[in-house]
Amino acid sequence: MSEAPVVHGAVEVAGTAALTIIEGLMLALNDRNILPESEIVGVLKDALAAHESAAREEGAKPVHASVVVLLKTIINSGNSVRRPG
């Protein structure tokens, strides 16, 4: 009998699903020339700025700093718009 798969927290699962959906939407919008790469990167940078600001607030939740790291990685690697790294 096989072991049950590891179950992650509901927030982690929801966040991963949301990221996957949004990335797919951004790619589709870019592929169809609806949203240019510069606008997609702008959306990512706006999200980054919001979390950088939240991370600096007194009593900020550590998740904001983690989101900052993730967004910087996405922006710098080009993941969401298929740019070369």
C-alpha positions in Angstrom: 0.0 0.0 0.0 1.4 3.4 -0.9 1.9 6.2 1.6 -0.4 9.2 1.5 1.1 12.3 -0.2 2.4 15.1 2.0 -0.3 17.7 2.4 0.8 21.3 2.5 -1.0 24.1 4.3 -4.1 25.6 2.7 -2.4 29.0 2.4 0.6 27.5 0.6 -1.6 25.6 -1.8 -3.8 28.6 -2.5 -0.7 30.8 -3.1 0.9 28.4 -5.4 -2.4 27.9 -7.4 -2.8 31.7 -7.6 0.7 32.3 -8.8 0.3 29.6 -11.5 -3.0 31.0 -12.7 -1.7 34.6 -12.8 1.5 33.6 -14.6 -0.6 31.7 -17.2 -2.8 34.8 -17.7 0.1 37.1 -18.1 1.7 34.7 -20.6 -1.5 34.5 -22.6 -2.0 38.2 -22.6 1.6 38.7 -23.8 1.3 35.9 -26.4 -1.8 37.6 -27.9 -0.1 41.0 -27.9 -2.7 42.4 -25.5 -0.3 43.2 -22.7 3.3 44.1 -23.6 6.2 42.8 -21.7 6.9 46.2 -20.2 3.4 46.3 -18.7 3.8 42.8 -17.2 7.1 43.8 -15.6 5.4 46.9 -14.4 2.7 44.9 -12.7 5.4 42.8 -11.0 7.3 45.8 -9.9 4.2 47.4 -8.5 3.5 44.3 -6.4 7.2 44.3 -5.3 6.9 47.9 -4.2 3.8 47.2 -2.2 5.4 44.3 -0.3 8.7 46.2 0.2 6.7 49.0 1.8 4.7 46.5 3.9 7.9 44.7 5.0 9.3 48.0 6.4 6.3 48.7 8.6 6.6 48.1 12.3 5.2 44.7 13.2 5.2 43.6 9.6 4.6 39.9 9.0 7.6 38.0 7.7 5.7 36.8 4.7 6.2 40.3 3.1 10.0 39.9 3.1 9.6 36.4 1.5 7.3 37.8 -1.2 9.9 40.5 -1.9 12.5 37.8 -2.5 10.2 35.8 -4.7 9.1 38.8 -6.8 12.7 39.9 -7.3 13.6 36.4 -8.5 10.7 36.4 -10.9 11.6 39.8 -12.3 15.3 39.1 -12.6 14.8 35.6 -14.1 12.2 36.6 -16.6 10.0 33.7 -15.7 6.6 35.3 -16.2 7.3 36.8 -19.6 9.6 34.2 -21.1 12.6 36.6 -21.3 16.1 35.2 -21.2 17.6 35.3 -17.7 
